[in-house]
Amino acid sequence: MKVLGISFALAITIAAASSLYAAPADRSPSELVVPSTMCGDYFLIPLEVDLDGDGNATTLMALFDTGGAGLHIDPDAVVRAGGAPVEVRKQITIRGATAGPLTFPKLRPYTRQLDHLSQPLGIEVDIFLPFREFKKYLLTLDFPAREIRIARGRLPKVNGVDVFNARGPDRRPYLDTDIAGRRHRLLIDSGSSGSISLRRPEKLPWLYPPLPVSVAQGMEELRYYDIGRVDAEIEIAGVKVQQPFVSTGATTELLGTDVMRRFAWTFDQRSRRVRIRADSAEPLHFPSKRGTGAVFIPSPEGYEIVRVLPDTPAERAELRPGDVVVAANGTQVLGQGCERWNEVYREKTTMSLLRDGEIFDVQVDVIDLVP
């Protein structure tokens, strides 16, 4: 099962949320905007669903993922939309779900608990909506404009300038990329935070070697990743990506949202092509990966520390694996919503820790973990 790379490894921060932006003035008049909102770099689509056919639709929030393979719905969402209670791993049928101009005549999701996606995102996820459900459309994920658009038609032939072959080992979209003289076919994955994930790091020219600073939430399990900065340059649709971060140990090599956010991506599933257009020709360079040195996973109370990196502020503050962060800088971490994804630059963060049944505050420095 593909991993949804919602990462919560580095620092807990508070900021203002973003929502739907206006369409760019130069978009094609044949394109239609699909209602959506963004939680960090993740696209969420409000779907109108009426399971009991009484004419009263319920809005369910669908997380869209180009790297996703399976269609899933939370059992609680089934009941809220007028359906009968259903066990997990059962397939149901949804007819006529709509999102503005977009209609899905029939969706057949499997039921599974999606709380493990809702908590790290900070917003309730009712449906996990994969790439293949848009196979009838030209689908554009416009990260700079923060919107989803659909149109009929086909992309022109591959030209190596802005239209590329998106074929890979399955029906999801892939992009051939040269990294330090080696060709990699990367899954274009709007459900994965980070820049690039590779299987083997042995021959990469590391500027800063990988550190175990990341945890990503998958559909089946948590996965731990090392992240470093590579002394190399890659090019995507004419834009140079300088010294990118690379996470290692991936089961599927992929291109994540740290890179994708610079571009508008149009997918033609029938021709298996992708058009990539940048918001600027300026080179893309990633700021340092900052954090305290504590690595977290979600827990019912907040965020549990599972790893404390040596010689970091977290170790000096005597944080321990098993401590649970229930609040950060005065805000409950389970109530942050999408605001947690828009980071504020901080030199220090104040964590409210739950340890042995007691809650206490500790102030921890925030540093460049991977410069």
Secondary structure, 3 states (H helix, E strand, C coil): CCCCEEECCCCCCCCCCCCCCCCCCCCCCCCEEECCEEECCEEEEEEEECCCCCCCCEEEEEEEECCCCCCEECHHHHHHCCCCCCCCCCECCEEEEEECCEEEEEECCEECCCHHHHHHHCCCCCEEEEHHHHCCCEEEEECCCCEEEEECCCCCCCCCCCEEECCCCCCCCEEEEEECCEEEEEEECCCECCCEEECCCCCCCEEEEEEEEEEEECCCCEEEEEEEEECCEEEECCEEEECCEEEECCCCCEECHHHHCCEEEEEECCCCEEEEEECCCCCEECCCEEECCEEEEECCCCEEEEEECCCCHHHHCCCCCCCEEEEECCEEHHHCHHHHHCCCCCCEEEEEEEECCEEEEEEEECEEEEC
